[in-house]
Amino acid sequence: MSRYAAQKKQVVEACLTLADRGYLAGIGGNLALRLDDGHFAVTPSAADYYAMRADDICVLRLNTLEKVEGDLKPSVESGLHAAMLRYHRQHGASVHTHQPLASAVALIDHDIPLLPGDSLGEKVALIPYAPSGTGLLVLALARRLRPDLSAYLLRNHGVICAASSLDAAIGAVSRIETSAGRLLNALTGRQPEPHPALAALIQTALQPGPVA
């Protein structure tokens, strides 16, 4: 029996929660959980979340991505999660979703402003496009990681965010989706939430920026 059995079960439970809420579309999206200083658990590639078992969760070395547990192929986005967990050492979990509203924003080249005081930072920062599951995407993310931001919007793709725990990451995913909805309302001419600081952030986000 794996010494990480309890943590693997947590990953499965978190996947089911996110799938039930519509944040993991089909077999899209993946999760990672820091196990210790040198290892992390990650969901397998092309996983059916409702059929996944704790034994299906892979354990990788954080620095090399070498698989040390699991019979299935680890997520193709394992490198993204490793980059997040190596950089944000205070965080224990990393989640990549294809959630509907944030993924829509990922198609239109905008950061997602967050409410002032959000633990993720002031925004979900846009990362330039690179093909999914490639080292190019990992490099694009790694070059733009910031200590004051724990959430990033992958252009034409989805969201990756880090938090202290899987529960905290699930809460972060929900807040990102709410904030994406506010931005989309502003873009379609609907009234954004009447919070002065947030309205200012949305106005800034609506300004055209350089093409990455």
N, C-alpha and C positions, 0 to 999 in steps of 0.2 A: 504494500500500500504506500502511496506517495506521502511524503511528509508534508506536502502542500495540499492535501486533500480538502481541507476546510476552505482554503483560499480559492481552489478551483471551483468548489461549489458556489462560492460567492459570485464568481464570474458568471456562471451559468444563470444564477438567480437575477443578476443585473441585466443580462441579455434578455431574459424573459420580460422583465419590467419595461425595458426600452422598446422591445418588439410590441408588447401590448399597447404601448402609448403611441405607436406608429413612427418611431424614430429610427428603427432599423427596417429598411424596406427589403422584402424578400430575403435574400442571403447577403445583402449589402450591409456594410458597417462591421466594426470589430472593436474589441475591448482588450485592455491590458491592465494588469495589476502588479505592482512592485511586490516581490516576495521577500527580498533581503537586498543587501548592497550589490549583489552580483547577478541576481536573477529576476525575471518577470514572467508572469503567466499571460498567455495571449490566446484568443479564440482561434480555432482552426480555419483554414481557407474554405470559402463557399459553404459555410455552416448553415444547416437548418436549425434555427434557434430552438424550435419546439421539439426537436428530436435530440438535441445535443445533451451529452452527459458530462459529468465532471471529469471522467477519464479521458474525454476528447480534448480537453484543454491542454495546450502545449506549454512547456517550460523552456525558456531560452536564456542564454547568457546575455546580460545587458550590454556588454561591450562588443561582443562578436556575433551575436544572434545564433550561436551554435545551439542546436536543440539538445536538451538533456533529458526531457521527458515528453511522451506523447507519440502515438502511432500515426497520427494524421499530419498533413502538411500545415504548418502555421500560416496565419494570415499573411497575404502578400504585402500588407501594410505594417508588418512587424517593425520595419525600420523606422517608420513614422513614430510609432509608440516608443521605441527605444530612444529616439532623438529627444522626444518630449521628456521622458523620465530621466535621461542623463542630464538634460539642461535644468529642468525644474526639479531639483533634488528634494524640495520640500513636499512634493506631491507624491501620492502613492498610487494613483490610478490615471489612466488615459483612455479616452473614448473617442472613436471616430464614427460619425453617423452620416446618413443620407437623409436627414430630417427634411420635410417638404419645404417649409418657408425659408429656412436658412439656405437650403440647396438652391432655391430660386434666386436668392440674392447672390449666390456664388456664380450665377450666370450673367450678372449685370455689372460686375466690376465695382462693387461698393463694400467698404467696411460695414460692420453692423455696430452702431453705437449702443452701449449698455448704460443702464441707469448709474448715476454717480454713486460711488461707494461699492459697486459690485466687486466681489472678491476676484473675478476674472480679469479686472482691469477696466479701462475706459471703453474698450471696443473689442470686437472680434476682427482681427486684422486680416486683410486679404493677402493671400499668397499667390504669386503668379502661377499660371498653368504649367503643369508637367504631367506626363502620363501616369495613370494610377499604377501602383505596385512597382515603381521603378526607383532606382537610386537618384534619378533627376528630381523626383518629387521630394524625396528625403532631403536632398541638398537644398532645394528651394525653400523648404520649411526651416532647415537648420540655419540658413543664412539670415533668417528674419525673426528668429526667436528672441524675445525680450523678457527681461526679468519682471517687468511690470504687467505683462500680458500672458494669460494662461489659456487663451482660446484663439483659434486661427481658422479662417475661412479659405478652403482650398478651391481656387478658381475652377468653375465648371464641374465641381465634384461634391463637396460637402464640408463638414466641420470636424475639427479635432480639438479637444480641450483636455486639460489636466486639472485634477483636484486632489484634495487630501485623501479621499476615499472613494469607493464606487458609489456610495449613496450621495456624496457631495457632487460627484461628476454627473449623476443622473439629474440632480437639481440644477446643475449648470446647463445641461442640455435643454432643459425646460425653459430656463430664463433666456437662453439664446434664441429659442424658437419664438418666444413672446416678443423679444426685441426685434427679431426679423420681421414679424408681423407689423410692428409699429413703423418700421422703415418702409415696408411695402405699402402701407396705408398712405404714408407721406408721398411716396412716389406716384401713387394713383390719384392724388389729389384729395384724399380723405384727411380729416383732422388728426394730426399726431397727438399723442398723449400730452395734456397741458402741464408738463413739468418744464419750467424754463430752461434748466440745464440740459435736459434731454432734447428739447426742441432745438437748442443751439447746436448740439452735437449732430442732430439729424440734418440741419441746414448745412453744416460743414460737410457731412457725408454726401449731400446732394450736389456739391460743387464738383465739376469735372476735374479729374486728376490725370496724371501722366499714365500712358499705356505701358504696362509692365512687359 
